[in-house]
């Protein structure tokens, strides 16, 4: 694995889409933070998936900034990576290569379980066609094997400017 850079870290107190099939999504925000506390076998403190299920395969989720940038370009949108509702936005690693692999990041061990497959809600969060665009590169679901704190490593000098705009869903509600 190459050097993985952590560009953004997010948690959310609640589920917007899980359990909402056939209903409107909820409005729990994704909260960006400079560090998150990973608890082995349980998840991220303060996140909606903490103690979600025994041995849950998505205790932490990762998404590639490179894929996010390609998505924004292809869909001709300006958006925040928080709309993907993944916990760790990375740079410099192919997340699919970590499926079925144990890996370490900042002294914390993880096990890459599977692709974090995009669902139909992605078309509302970003733009129509997003679910199809992200197939095969929706990110990574992982288990946390050892406890510790992850910190953002994106240097100010290399900071990529992402404009936070309302999702189509938010614009629809406001309109």
C-alpha positions in Angstrom: 0.0 0.0 0.0 1.3 3.4 -0.9 1.3 6.3 1.5 -2.4 7.0 2.3 -3.2 10.6 3.1 -6.3 11.4 5.2 -7.9 14.5 3.7 -11.1 14.7 5.6 -12.7 12.9 8.6 -16.5 12.8 9.1 -18.9 11.4 11.7 -22.7 11.6 11.8 -25.0 11.1 14.8 -27.7 9.5 12.8 -28.8 7.6 9.7 -30.2 9.5 6.8 -30.8 6.7 4.4 -30.5 3.3 6.2 -34.0 2.2 7.1 -35.6 5.0 5.0 -36.6 3.1 1.9 -39.8 4.4 0.6 -39.6 7.4 2.9 -37.8 10.7 2.8 -34.3 10.6 4.1 -33.4 12.1 7.5 -31.2 15.2 7.8 -28.4 14.3 10.2 -25.3 16.2 9.2 -21.9 14.8 8.4 -19.6 16.6 10.9 -16.0 17.2 9.8 -13.5 16.8 12.5 -9.7 16.8 12.7 -9.5 13.4 14.5 -11.7 10.5 15.2 -11.5 7.8 17.9 -11.6 4.3 16.5 -12.7 1.6 18.9 -11.7 -2.0 18.0 -14.8 -4.1 17.0 -17.2 -1.3 17.8 -16.7 1.6 15.4 -16.0 5.4 15.7 -17.1 7.2 18.8 -19.9 9.6 18.1 -20.8 8.0 14.7 -24.1 6.4 13.7 -22.5 3.0 13.2 -20.9 2.8 16.6 -22.1 -0.5 18.1 -24.5 -0.8 15.2 -24.3 -4.6 15.1 -22.1 -7.3 16.5 -19.0 -7.8 14.3 -20.3 -5.2 11.8 -18.4 -5.1 8.5 -18.7 -1.3 8.1 -17.4 0.0 11.4 -15.5 2.6 9.4 -15.8 3.6 5.8 -13.2 5.1 3.4 -13.7 7.1 0.1 -11.1 8.3 -2.4 -10.7 12.0 -3.0 -9.5 11.2 -6.5 -12.8 9.3 -7.2 -14.7 12.2 -5.7 -13.0 14.7 -8.0 -13.7 12.5 -11.0 -17.3 12.3 -10.0 -17.7 16.1 -9.6 -16.1 16.6 -13.0 -18.2 14.0 -14.7 -21.5 15.2 -13.2 -20.4 18.9 -13.6 -21.2 19.7 -10.0 -19.4 21.4 -7.1 -20.0 19.5 -3.9 -18.5 18.5 -0.5 -17.1 15.0 -0.1 -19.3 14.8 3.0 -22.2 14.1 0.7 -20.8 10.6 0.2 -21.4 9.9 3.9 -18.1 8.1 4.3 -15.9 8.6 7.4 -12.4 8.9 5.9 -11.7 10.7 2.7 -8.3 9.5 1.4 -5.7 10.4 -1.2 -3.0 8.3 -2.7 -4.3 4.7 -2.4 -6.6 2.4 -4.5 -9.1 1.4 -1.8 -10.2 -1.7 -3.8 -6.8 -3.1 -3.3 -7.5 -3.2 0.5 -10.5 -5.5 0.1 -9.7 -8.7 2.0 -6.5 -7.2 3.4 -5.3 -6.1 6.8 -3.8 -2.7 6.8 -2.4 -0.1 9.2 -3.0 3.6 9.3 -1.5 5.8 12.0 -0.8 2.8 14.1 -4.4 1.5 13.9 -5.1 -1.9 12.3 -8.1 -2.3 10.0 -9.4 -5.1 7.8 -10.9 -4.2 4.5 -14.2 -6.1 4.2 -15.8 -5.0 0.9 -16.6 -2.2 -1.4 -18.9 0.4 0.1 -21.3 -0.1 -2.7 -23.2 3.1 -3.8 -27.0 3.0 -3.4 -29.8 4.8 -5.2 -29.7 7.6 -2.6 -26.4 8.8 -4.2 -28.4 10.0 -7.2 -30.3 12.4 -4.8 -27.3 13.3 -2.7 -25.1 14.3 -5.7 -26.8 14.1 -9.1 -28.7 11.6 -11.2 -26.2 9.0 -12.5 -24.0 9.0 -9.5 -24.9 5.5 -8.4 -23.9 4.1 -11.8 -20.7 6.2 -11.9 -19.5 5.0 -8.5 -20.1 1.2 -9.2 -16.9 -0.5 -8.4 -15.4 2.5 -6.7 -17.8 3.5 -4.0 -15.2 3.2 -1.2 -14.3 0.7 1.4 -16.1 -0.8 4.4 -13.7 -2.0 7.1 -13.5 -3.4 10.5 -11.4 -1.7 13.2 -9.0 -4.3 14.7 -7.1 -2.1 17.2 -8.2 1.1 18.9 -6.6 4.5 18.4 -7.1 8.0 17.0 -7.0 8.9 13.3 -6.0 12.4 12.4 -6.3 14.4 9.2 -2.9 14.6 7.4 -3.8 16.9 4.6 -1.3 19.8 4.8 -2.5 23.3 4.4 -0.2 23.8 1.4 -1.7 20.8 -0.4 -5.3 21.5 0.6 -7.7 20.9 -2.2 -10.5 23.4 -2.4 -13.9 21.8 -2.3 -16.9 24.1 -2.3 -19.6 22.9 0.1 -22.9 23.4 -1.7 -26.3 22.1 -0.8 -27.1 18.7 -2.2 -30.0 18.4 -4.8 -32.0 17.0 -1.9 -31.4 20.0 0.3 -32.1 22.4 -2.6 -35.3 20.5 -3.3 -36.5 20.8 0.3 -35.6 24.5 0.5 -37.4 25.3 -2.8 
